[in-house]
Amino acid sequence: MSKSEPHNHHPLAHRYHASNAVAAATPGGYREVLRIAVPLILSTASLTVTLFVDRMFLSWHGQSEVAAAVPGGITYFTLCSFFMGTAQYVNTLVAQHHGAGDKPACARAVWQGVFFSAISAPLVLCCIPLGRLVLSWAGHGADLTKLEQEYFSILMVGGVMLPFNGALSSFFSGRGETRVVLWGNLAGNLVNVALCYVLIFGKLGAPELGIRGAGMATAASQVVPTIYWATIFLSRRYQPSYRVRDQFRWDRRLFVMLLRYGLPAGTQFCLDVAAYTVFVLLVGRLGQVDLAVSSIVGSIEMLSFLPMVGMSIATATLVGRYIGMDEPRLAEKSVRSALKLAMGYMAIMALMFLTFPDVFIEVFRSRGDAQAGFAAIIAKGVPLLRLIAVYTLFDTLFIVYSGALRGAGDTRFAMWAQIIVAWAFFVPPVYLIVDYFKMGLVAAWLWGVVYVIVLGVLFWARFTSGYWKTIHMIRQG
């Protein structure tokens, strides 16, 4: 790593500021952050609603199916997250080259992500036996495990598209054209909800497939945003300035850069998701009711978490853009603006979780639930949602600052921090709490809150240290 150069005003930055003075308002300010973040937040919010509705449909079809959906779904996402997280690092490559004014390199970076995704596709499918083995290890009972494995295996077929989607969408998110990302995700999510309703309940002449139908709907809908983004990416619109079609070639410098910075980012993302996966699987050993409660609370928690993933991507984009312009001061200002906006949203969600926890849980009651049976779910779920209210505020620190470090290229720190905190500090104690000390559901979730607090403070400390300013990705090659 080279030392940070003295702050200077890059000439490209002046041109950017002049041409975007009206549209972007104050560089690094709230309006600019919102302009990029709002479509991404709406995009991830639409995914939140989709997953929420899917699980609500499954809860209406049967509590065992909604209990199986979270372990099966999170295991699928864990195994795909490494490939998707690596491919999605194209966002930072595009953002930094866009900030530096090298438009053809933006398109060329996307093609390197597409090549990586093509290599990833057979590897994703090869992970199916591993995932089934993990679900079998979880020990959730023969009937529930069978549902989990069936759902997981179907999802993995559609999972081959996730890296392609990560790479293609990054062309738009990395340049701040985030409305295109929104429309692609929204189209895929709407198709998913419609297909889930038809296939879970057997509507419009389709067979009633239950959790298998939910898996098939999700897998099929992954193709929709791929087609949408690829069509726009290859359209005539970007040919004159970005020469998109002409850049279809392997670029050793950019591909190595993607691997050098993207593989640690993908590993960190995978380890973060994997830690939560192991947590869900361990909690499932406490019994089907506790697993159903954790699945429901996890689905509700997504209402606060997933929209902020959009803020994390926006933060990475702005940090990458301003580093490409050699404007670290504006990168820092963007992060402060993003954090304040994210904290405002999370505070509202935390207040709602504290005040109306039973209302959120009640949505998951199916028509066939006995009053006493669902009362037990509410009784166990209410204290967990109140813990989530505390968890969300510190999760905001982690979400925003991890995005900022990703945009700067400080991905190795993020990877090692995740390895140490998640797999030395978090997972082993949860195992002891559940299997050895038999302390129960609330104790396991309480330790989860401690884990998020530690992660949030750690990533905040790393960013404020300023080390990220010494990393010069696109100049080092």
N, C-alpha and C positions, 0 to 999 in steps of 0.2 A: 504494500500500500504506500502511495506517495503522500507526502505531507500536504496539508491543506494550503492552497495558494491564497495570497492576500485577496480580500474581497474587492471585486471590481465590477463595473457595470458592463456586461456583455452587450455588444452592439445589436445582437439578435433580440436581446431582451427589450431594448428600446423600440424596435420595430413591432414586437409583440404588444407591448404596452400601448403604443400609438394606435395600432389597428384594432385593438380590442378594448379600448378605453370605455366605450359605451356598453358593449355586451358583457364584459367581465367585471366592470366596476373596479374597485380597489384590488390590485393584485394581492392574493393571499387573504383577502377579507371574506366576510360571511357570504356576500352575494356570489362571489366566484366559487366558493366551496359548494354552496347550495346549487348553483347552476350545473355543476358536474355531478354532485352527489344525489340530488333529488331523483333523477331518472334511475340511478343505480339502487337507491333505497326503495323506490317503488318496484323495481325489478325483483329485488330480494324479498320485499314484502309480499309480492305476488306469489313467490315460491313458498313463503311462510303460510299464506292463506291456502295454497294448494295442498301442502302437507297437512295442515290443520284439517281441511275439509276431507282429504283422503282418509285420515285416521278417524275422523268423526263418522264417515260412511262405514268404516270397518267396525267401529264401536257399535253402530246400529245393527250390523250384521252379526256380531258376536264378540264378547269381551276377550275370548281367547285369541281372536284374530288381531285385535288392536294391541294385545299384549305381545304377540309375535311380530308385529310390524316394526316396532322400534329396534329390537335386537337384530332382526333380519336387515332392516334398512340401514342401520348405522354400521353394520359389518360391511355391507356393500359399499357404503360411502367411504369407509376407512380404507379399504383396499384400492378404491379408485382415486382417492384423494392425493396420493403421491404423484400419480401420472397427471391428474388434472392440475394440481398445484404447481408442478413443474412447467407444464404447457402454459399456464396462466401467467407465468412470469414474463411472458411476451409483453404484457401490459407495461412493465417497467422499461423494457428495451424500447418499446414504441414511444413511451413518454419522454425518455431521455433523448432519443434521436429527434423527436418532434421538437423538443425544446432547443436542441442544437441546430435545427433547421434542415436536417438531412431527411427529406421526405422519402426518397427511394429506399433508404435503410429501414424505414418504418414498415414498408411492405415486405422487404426481404426478411425482416425479423419474424413477421407473421408466417411466412413460408417455412422458416426453420421450426416454428412451433407445430405446423402441420406435419412436417416430416417426422418430428418427434412423436406426434400423436399416432401416425401410421405405424411406427415401430412399437408403440405402446399397446395397440389394439389386441394382438395375440397374447401379450403378457397379461392383460386384464382378464381374458378368458381363462388363462392358465391358473389364475388365482381362485377360481371357483372351488376346487377341492379343498384348498386351504381354508376358505371361509366356512364351508360346511363342517370342517373339522373343528374350527373355533366354536361354532354354534353347538356342536355336539359336546365339546368340553364344558360349555357353560352349565350343563346339567339342569335344564329347565323342565325336564320331564319329556317322555317319548312323544306324546301328542303335540305338545307345544314346539318342541325341537323340529318335528317334521314340518310344521307350518312355517317356522322361521327359515329353514333350509330351502323350502320350496320358493318362498317369496324372494329370498336372497339370490338364488340361482337365476331366476327370471330377470331380476333387476340388473344382474351383471352383464347380461347380453346387451342391454341398452347402455351399460356403462362404458362401452368402447367409444361412445360418442362424446363423453365428457371432456377428454383432452382436446378434441377437435373444437368443441364449443369454447373452451377456455382460450385457445389460441386465436380463433377467428374473432371472438368478441373483443379481444384485447386490441385489435386494430382500431376499434371505435372508442373503447374506454380509455386507452392510452393517449388518444388525441383529444379527449374531452367531448367526443360526439356520443354522449351516453344515452341519448334518446333511442338510437338504433339498438343499443343493448336492451333497453326496456322493451321495445316492441318485439324483439326476437324471443326474449324470455316470456313475455306475456302470452304470445301466441302458443308457445310450447306448454305453458302452465294451463291455459284454457282448454287445450286439447286433452291434457292429462285429466283434468277434473271431469270433463264430459265422458271420456272413455272409462274412467273409474266408476262413474255412476252407472253407465250401461253394463259394464262387465262384472262389477261386484254384485249388483242386484238382478242382472239378467233382463235388461230392458231392451226395447226395440228388436225383439226376436233373438237377442244374444243369450247364450246359456248363463246361468247364475254361477259365477266362478269364485266369489268371495275374495280371499286374499290373493289367489292366483290372478284374478282379474285386475286387482290393484297393481300387481307387479307388471303385468302385461301392458297396462295403460301407461305406466310410468316409463317403461322401457321404450315403447313405441313413440311416445311424445318427445323423447330426446332428439329425434331426427329433425323435428320441426325447426328449432332455432339454427341447427347446422345449415339446413338448406337456405334459410332466410339470410343469415349473415354471409354465407359463401356467395350467394347471388349478388348481394349489394357490394361486397368486397371486389368481385370480379367485373362489376358493371363499368360502363364507360365513364362514369362520374369521376373515378379516381385515377384513370389512366393518364391524363395529361400531366398531372403534377407528381403522382406517386409511382407511375409506371408499374402498376400492380402486376400485370401479366408478364412484363419483361423481367421482373425480379424473381420469377419462378426458377430458382436454382439453389443448390446448396452453397452456403457461404460459411467457410470454415470459422472465420472470426466470430460471426454472430452465433453459430451453432455452439461453439465452445463457450461463448459468453452465456448462452442459455443454460448450458449444463453447469458451468462454474457457479452461477448465482441461482439458477432455477432449481437445481437438484437439492441444495440445502433448504430452499423455500418449500419445495414439495415435501421433503422429509419432515420439516417442522410442522407443516399443515397435517400430514399424515399422523405424526406422533400425537398432535393435539387431539385429533378426532379419535385416534386409537385409544388414548387414555380414557376418553368419555365412553367409548365402546366397552372397554374392560369394566368400567364402573357400572354400566347398565347390566352387563352380563353377570357381574358379581351380585348386584342388588337383586337380580332375578332369582338367585338362590334362596332368598328369604321367603319365596312363595309367589304364587300367581297374582294374588291381590297386591302385594308390594311391587311386583313388576308392572302391573297395570297402572298403579298409582304413579310410579316413576315414568312410565311411558306417557301418561296424560300430562303430568307436570312438565316433562321435557317438551312435549308438543306446545304447551302454553308458553314456556320459556322462549321458544322460537319467535314468538311475537315481539319480544324485545331484542333478541340476539340477531336474527337473520337480517332485519332491515339495516342494522349497523354494519353488517358485512359490506353493504354498499358504501357506507361512509369510509370503511377501511380501504376499499379499492380507490375511491375518490382521493383519499389522502395519499396513497401510493402514487397515483397519477400526478397530482400537483407537486409532490416532493420530487418525483422523477423529472417532471417538466422543468422546474426551476433549477435543479441541479444541472440539467442539460444546458440551461442558459447561464450557468455559473452564478446563480443567485441564491445561495444558501439562506440568506436572511429572509427571503420571501418564502422559501420552503418551510422554514421554522414558523413563520407567521401563519401559513396555511394550516399547519398542524395544530396550532393554538386555536384557530377558528373552528376547525373540525371537532376538536375535543369539547369545546364549549357547546357547540350545537348538539353533539352526541349525548353529552351529559344532561342537557335539557330534556331530550326525548326519553332517556333512560330514567330520569327522575320521575317523569309522569307515569311511566310503566311501573316503576317500583311502588309509587303511591297507590296505583290501582291494585297491584298484587297484595299490598298490605291491607287495603280497605275492603276489597270485594273478592277475596280468594275463592269463596264457594261458588260465586256466579260463573267464574271461568271453568271450574271443574264440572259444574252442572250441565254444561253444553255436551259433555261426553256421555251422559246417561242415555242408554238405549231403552227402547220400549219394553224389552223383556227383562230389564234389571229389577230384581226384587228391591223393595224399599230399604230393607235392612242391609242387603249386600252392597248397594251403592252408598249407603250412609257410612259404611266402613271406609270406602274409598275417599269420600269427602273428609272424614275425620283424619285420615292419614295425609291427605293431600294439602289441607289448609296450612299446617305448619311448614310444609316444604315450600309452598309458594311464598310464604313470608321470609323464608331463608333466601329464596331466589331474589326477593326485593333488595337484599343487601348485596348479593352476588352480582347483580346486573351493573351496579355502579362501578365496581372494581373491574368487571369484565370490559367496561368501556375504555378504561386505561389500556388494557391489553389489546383490544381491537384497534384503537386509533394508533397507538405507538407501534404496534407490529406492522401496520400498514405503512407508517412513516419509515421504519427501518427497511422494509421491503423495497420501497421506492428509492431508497438511497443505496441499496445493494448490500446492506449489513445483514445478510441472510445466514451466515455461518453462526453468528452469535445467537440468532433466533433458534437455530437448530439445536445447538448445544444447551441453551437454556431450557428448551422443551424436553430434551433428553433427561437432564438432571432433575428439573422440578417435577415433571409428570411421572417419570419412571423410577425415581428414587424417593421423592417426597410424597407423591400422591397415591399411586397405585398400590404399593406394598401396604401402607396403613389401611387403605380401604379393604384389602383382603383380610387383614387382621381384625378389623372392626366387624366384618360380616361373618367370616368363617371361624375365627379363633375366639374372639371375645364375645361374639353374639350380641353386639350392642344395638342392632336394629337399624331401621330405615333412616330415622332422623339423624343419628350419629354419622352414618355414611354420607348423607347429604351435607351435614355440617362441615365435615372434612373437605368436601368438594368446594365449599365456600372459602375455606382457608386457602386451598390450592389456588383459586382464582385471585384472591387478594395478593398472594405472593407473586404470581405471574404479572399482575397488573403493576405492582410496585417495581418489579425487576425491569420490565420493558420501559417504564417511565424513567428509571434511573439511567438506563442505557442511552436513551435518546437525549436526555438532558446533559449527559457527559460530553456530547458533541463529537464523539468518535466518527460518526457517520459522515461528517464533513470531510474526512481525510480519504474517503473512498471515491475514486474517479473511474467508474465502470467503462464508459465509452471511450475515454482517452487511453486507458490501459489496454483495451481490446481483449 
